[in-house]
Amino acid sequence: MREWRCPLKLTAMEKLRKFIDIFEGLNRAHGVTIVGESNGNGSKIKGKSFVKREIITQQHWLDHLEGKASLGVIPINDDNKCKWGCIDIDSYAGFDHKKLINKIKNLKLPLIVFRSKSGGAHVFLFTSDYVSAALMQDKLNEIRSVLGYGGSEVFPKQRELKSKDDTGNFLNLPYFNGDETTRYAFNNDGEAINLEDFFALHTSNYLDADMLKNLKIKRPETPYSDGPPCIELMIQNRVGEGGRNNALFHYGVYAKSKWPENWKSKIILFNESAMEQPLSDTEVNIITKQHDKKDWGYKCNDQPMCSLCDKKLCKTRKFGIGQEIMFPNLTDLQVVNLEEPYYYMNVDGDRLYLDSAKHLTNQVLFQEECVKQLRFNPPTLKTNEWKQKTNILLEGAEITEPAEGTGTKDILKNYLEDYCLNRVKKDDFEDLKNGGTYTKDEYHYFVFDNFFHQYLNRRHWKIQYQRTSQMLKDHLHCFTKRVGKTKLSVFVVTRFDKKLQTYKEKTFNKDNY
């Protein structure tokens, strides 16, 4: 590891440029968090978070360091690469940062610990150049498990972005308000440091691409290293009230596989060693009898196991899950905020695109998308289990604002303008029955049925008939009127200005053929 020392005093512009160079990521969007009110009990301060599709400018970075507006950066870029990754340890009341730092030092890992805005820890891994997001994610997944925080979130949350429309998930950056921040880094002695000292610490800890690829994360040898990694973490961290029965049942599956002759005694020992407060003899006997009756599978989807899970490693263990088909971990739902929203989510770390809310209400449709996009068919959950999972996702969903000019209202306006200016023109009201528009004075006249069925439907417009009609009235100020001798019912809209069309002659390009 490189030695570091406090550098000479940097200018404000030098600090800004250094900060940008270290924390840059996806440039076409950024995260915004509006912090809510604290409830005063030490729990996480709730707020509203959303992704804004807006280029990150130097001013955004400057506003962050000056404490004017916090900046959230998405680590993965359009090349599916990143220069930093982070383990977000979601703990708030009295978190012992120094204890974590000592553990990192003992494991000789090139990590820098920061205090998060809520008092937990952001554990960063930095690289000198861009590396694949998949590699960064894999290494951090290994590290979080070794540190005893297997259930913590890892950034980048995506191994790849699905398209130029996909924005991934953002992390709020440290040093909001510069040296006056509460989001500071700690040095190796567990002391808070200013921005310049962080720069020096960064220089001593970053890895190049080859160093990251060859980084070995050593797991401590335990008697349970042949079983699910979550069992090691339960022993290490102890299981509190609320998860003890599930944990003991889960361990019973492992014990029965490994020690078929004396697994009952192993269950008793685990209850005594892994629980903050051991279960009663009666409760242990109930779990033992359940395993006596039949062979069960692991309870990976239940707490506390699902928060401590390392599926990739578990599949390699002799008494792990093997090739058993488990329900994937669904996280980080993003809602693109349109009239008819679409969605992105992570499925065991892989990115999934859903074009309709139906894929969240109908499990079969969700499974079909997993097969098409991820080449994986998840097992079927019970209806209530599926509803519970989707409700949790929706409750914590991150809202992504559509790019300027691409919202549903904007699209409808553009369609109507095209229909009025560039479609078939009629000479009087009576001709409107067959489609097209009639323009008189300051207004365009058209029959909504024809506009909807003959024009919008051919452009795969997804919003229903009645809702589209209402949108025209509410947002484009259309109104209805009866016209002509037959009192034909038509929609009326204020006349659009004719756009000048510049004709550009096409040229032959042999490379296209």
Sequence and secondary structure as in RCSB ss.txt:
>XXXX:A:sequence
MREWRCPLKLTAMEKLRKFIDIFEGLNRAHGVTIVGESNGNGSKIKGKSFVKREIITQQHWLDHLEGKASLGVIP
INDDNKCKWGCIDIDSYAGFDHKKLINKIKNLKLPLIVFRSKSGGAHVFLFTSDYVSAALMQDKLNEIRSVLGYG
GSEVFPKQRELKSKDDTGNFLNLPYFNGDETTRYAFNNDGEAINLEDFFALHTSNYLDADMLKNLKIKRPETPYS
DGPPCIELMIQNRVGEGGRNNALFHYGVYAKSKWPENWKSKIILFNESAMEQPLSDTEVNIITKQHDKKDWGYKC
NDQPMCSLCDKKLCKTRKFGIGQEIMFPNLTDLQVVNLEEPYYYMNVDGDRLYLDSAKHLTNQVLFQEECVKQLR
FNPPTLKTNEWKQKTNILLEGAEITEPAEGTGTKDILKNYLEDYCLNRVKKDDFEDLKNGGTYTKDEYHYFVFDN
FFHQYLNRRHWKIQYQRTSQMLKDHLHCFTKRVGKTKLSVFVVTRFDKKLQTYKEKTFNKDNY
>XXXX:A:secstr
           HHHHHHHHHHHH   SS EEEEEE    SSSS   EEEEEE     HHHHHHHHTTSS  EE S
  TTSEEEEEEEEE   TT  HHHHHHHHHHHT   EEEE TTSSEEEEEEEEEEEEHHHHHHHHHHHHHHHT T
TSEEES  SS SSTT     EE S TTGGG SS EE TTS EE HHHHHHHHHHH B HHHHHT        TTT
TS HHHHHHHHH B TTSHHHHHHHHHHHHHHH TTTHHHHHHHHHHHHBSS   HHHHHHHHHHHHHS     T
TSTTGGGS  HHHHTTSTTS TT      EEEEEEE SSS EEEEEETTEEEEESSTHHHH HHHHHHHHHHHHS
       HHHHHHHHHHHHHT EEE   TT SHHHHHHHHHHHHHHHS B SSGGGGGGS EEEETTEEEE HHH
IIIIIIGGGT  S HHHHHHHHHHHS  EEEEETTTTEEEEEEE               GGG 
